[in-house]
Amino acid sequence: TFFVIAILMAGLAAIAKALILALIGQQWLPSVELLQLLCFVGIMLPLNSMNINILNVVGRSDLYLKLQIIVQTLAIPNIFIGVFFGIKALIVGMIVIAIFGYVIFNHESNKILKYPIKEQIKDILPSFILAVTMGLVVFVVGYFSHFHQLITLMIQIITGTVIVIFSGELLKLKEYNFLKNTIAEKFHLLIKR
C-alpha cells in the first residue's frame, strides 16, 4: 500500500496547482500549498497503519489505545496552533504528529515483530525514491508548461504514469509487479464475466 499511496500523494502534490486552477479557479490558488502539505500527511498513513495493525493482530489493543491517546493528545495543542497561527501551521503540526506517531508505534511494534524503523525505511526506500522522482519531474513539467491548465494537468498525469510504469518495469520493483499482477487478475476476472 505504501507504493500506491506514495505515488498518489507525490503525484497529487506535483499537480496541485494545475488541478486547483483547472477545477476551481484562480481564487483558490492559495490552497495549493495547503494541499501539497496535506500530501505529506497522506504519505505517513500507510506507515502508521502498518505498525498499528501489528499491535492489533497480536492482540495488544490495550497498548494501541494507550499510544493512540498519547498521539491524539498532541492534536489538542495543534488545534490552538491552528487558531493562532493559521491553517498552514495546523497542517505542519499534523505532519509532526504523524511522524511522532510513526516513531512511537514503531517502537512498540518492533518489540513484538522485530521490524525496526531502519528496516522499514530500507523496504520502502525504492518506492519513496520513485515517488519523489516522479513527483519532481511532474512538478517541473507543470512549472514550465504554458498550455491551458487542463492540458497541463493531462500532460502531467500522463508523464507521471509513464515514469511509474517505465521505472517499475526497468527496476523490477516487487511492489510494482504485485500491483500490476493484481490489476491484471481483476481485469481478467472482469472480462470472464
C-alpha positions as CSV (number, residue, x, y, z in Angstrom):
1,T,0.0,0.0,0.0
2,F,2.9,2.4,0.6
3,F,3.9,2.2,-3.0
4,V,0.4,3.2,-4.2
5,I,-0.1,5.9,-1.6
6,A,3.4,7.4,-2.1
7,I,2.9,7.6,-5.8
8,L,-0.6,9.1,-5.5
9,M,0.5,11.6,-2.8
10,A,3.6,12.7,-4.7
11,G,1.6,13.0,-7.9
12,L,-1.1,15.0,-6.2
13,A,1.4,17.3,-4.7
14,A,3.0,17.8,-8.1
15,I,-0.2,18.5,-10.0
16,A,-1.8,20.5,-7.2
17,K,-1.5,23.9,-8.9
18,A,-2.8,22.8,-12.3
19,L,-5.6,20.7,-10.6
20,I,-6.9,23.5,-8.5
21,L,-6.7,26.1,-11.3
22,A,-8.4,23.7,-13.7
23,L,-11.2,22.6,-11.4
24,I,-12.0,25.6,-9.1
25,G,-10.2,28.6,-10.4
26,Q,-7.6,31.3,-9.7
27,Q,-9.2,32.5,-6.5
28,W,-8.3,29.1,-4.8
29,L,-4.6,29.4,-5.7
30,P,-3.5,30.0,-2.0
31,S,-4.8,26.5,-1.2
32,V,-2.2,24.8,-3.5
33,E,0.4,24.9,-0.8
34,L,-2.0,23.5,1.8
35,L,-2.9,20.6,-0.5
36,Q,0.8,19.9,-1.0
37,L,1.4,19.8,2.7
38,L,-1.5,17.5,3.3
39,C,0.1,15.1,0.8
40,F,2.9,14.7,3.3
41,V,0.4,13.7,6.0
42,G,-1.1,11.2,3.5
43,I,2.3,9.6,2.8
44,M,2.6,8.8,6.5
45,L,-0.8,7.0,6.7
46,P,0.2,3.5,5.4
47,L,3.4,3.5,7.6
48,N,1.3,4.3,10.7
49,S,-1.4,1.8,9.7
50,M,1.2,-1.0,9.3
51,N,2.6,-0.5,12.9
52,I,-1.0,-0.1,14.3
53,N,-2.0,-3.4,12.6
54,I,0.9,-5.3,14.1
55,L,-0.3,-4.3,17.6
56,N,-3.9,-5.3,16.8
57,V,-3.0,-8.6,15.1
58,V,-1.1,-9.8,18.2
59,G,-4.0,-8.8,20.5
60,R,-2.4,-5.7,22.0
61,S,-5.3,-3.4,21.6
62,D,-4.7,-2.1,25.1
63,L,-1.3,-0.8,24.0
64,Y,-2.7,0.5,20.8
65,L,-5.3,2.5,22.8
66,K,-2.6,4.0,25.1
67,L,-0.4,5.0,22.3
68,Q,-3.4,6.4,20.3
69,I,-4.4,8.6,23.3
70,I,-0.8,9.9,23.6
71,V,-0.7,10.8,19.9
72,Q,-4.2,12.3,19.7
73,T,-3.5,14.4,22.9
74,L,-1.0,16.2,20.7
75,A,-3.8,17.2,18.4
76,I,-5.3,19.5,21.1
77,P,-2.4,22.0,21.2
78,N,-2.1,21.7,17.5
79,I,-5.7,23.0,17.1
80,F,-4.7,26.0,19.2
81,I,-1.7,26.5,17.0
82,G,-4.0,26.5,14.0
83,V,-6.3,29.0,15.6
84,F,-3.5,31.5,16.4
85,F,-1.1,30.9,13.5
86,G,-3.4,29.7,10.7
87,I,-4.2,26.6,8.7
88,K,-0.7,26.2,7.3
89,A,0.8,25.9,10.9
90,L,-2.0,23.4,11.7
91,I,-1.1,21.2,8.8
92,V,2.6,21.4,9.6
93,G,1.6,20.3,13.1
94,M,-0.3,17.4,11.6
95,I,2.9,16.3,9.8
96,V,4.9,16.5,13.0
97,I,2.2,14.5,14.9
98,A,2.1,11.8,12.1
99,I,5.9,11.4,12.3
100,F,5.8,11.2,16.1
101,G,3.0,8.7,15.9
102,Y,5.0,6.6,13.5
103,V,8.1,6.6,15.7
104,I,6.3,5.6,18.9
105,F,4.0,3.0,17.3
106,N,7.1,1.5,15.5
107,H,9.0,1.5,18.8
108,E,6.3,-0.7,20.4
109,S,5.6,-2.9,17.3
110,N,9.3,-3.5,16.9
111,K,9.3,-5.2,20.4
112,I,6.8,-7.7,19.1
113,L,7.8,-8.3,15.5
114,K,11.4,-7.1,15.4
115,Y,10.9,-4.8,12.4
116,P,12.7,-1.5,13.3
117,I,12.4,1.8,11.6
118,K,15.7,1.2,9.8
119,E,14.4,-2.0,8.2
120,Q,11.0,-0.4,7.3
121,I,12.8,2.6,5.7
122,K,15.1,0.1,3.7
123,D,12.0,-1.7,2.5
124,I,10.1,1.5,1.4
125,L,13.1,3.4,0.1
126,P,12.8,2.2,-3.6
127,S,9.1,3.2,-3.6
128,F,9.8,6.5,-1.9
129,I,12.6,7.4,-4.4
130,L,10.4,6.5,-7.3
131,A,7.5,8.6,-5.9
132,V,9.8,11.6,-5.2
133,T,11.5,11.4,-8.6
134,M,8.2,11.1,-10.4
135,G,6.7,14.0,-8.4
136,L,9.7,16.3,-9.1
137,V,9.6,15.6,-12.9
138,V,5.8,16.1,-13.0
139,F,6.1,19.3,-11.0
140,V,8.8,20.6,-13.4
141,V,6.6,19.8,-16.4
142,G,3.8,21.8,-14.9
143,Y,6.1,24.7,-13.9
144,F,7.4,25.2,-17.4
145,S,4.1,24.4,-19.2
146,H,2.5,27.4,-21.0
147,F,-0.6,25.4,-22.0
148,H,-4.1,25.8,-20.6
149,Q,-4.3,24.3,-17.0
150,L,-6.5,21.4,-18.1
151,I,-4.0,20.4,-20.9
152,T,-1.1,20.9,-18.4
153,L,-2.9,18.7,-15.9
154,M,-3.4,15.9,-18.6
155,I,0.3,16.2,-19.7
156,Q,1.4,15.9,-16.0
157,I,-0.8,12.9,-15.3
158,I,0.5,11.1,-18.5
159,T,4.1,12.0,-17.7
160,G,3.7,10.6,-14.1
161,T,2.1,7.4,-15.3
162,V,4.8,6.8,-17.9
163,I,7.5,7.4,-15.4
164,V,6.0,5.0,-12.9
165,I,5.3,2.2,-15.4
166,F,8.7,2.6,-17.1
167,S,10.6,2.7,-13.8
168,G,8.6,-0.2,-12.4
169,E,9.3,-2.4,-15.4
170,L,13.0,-1.3,-15.7
171,L,13.8,-1.7,-12.0
172,K,11.5,-4.7,-11.5
173,L,10.1,-3.3,-8.2
174,K,8.3,-6.0,-6.3
175,E,5.6,-3.6,-5.2
176,Y,5.0,-2.5,-8.8
177,N,4.9,-6.1,-10.0
178,F,2.5,-7.0,-7.2
179,L,0.2,-4.1,-8.2
180,K,0.4,-5.0,-11.9
181,N,-0.4,-8.6,-11.3
182,T,-3.3,-7.7,-9.0
183,I,-4.8,-5.4,-11.6
184,A,-4.3,-8.0,-14.4
185,E,-6.1,-10.6,-12.3
186,K,-9.0,-8.3,-11.6
187,F,-9.2,-7.3,-15.2
188,H,-9.1,-11.0,-16.3
189,L,-11.9,-11.9,-13.9
190,L,-13.9,-8.9,-15.2
191,I,-13.6,-10.0,-18.8
192,K,-14.6,-13.6,-17.9
193,R,-18.0,-12.4,-16.6
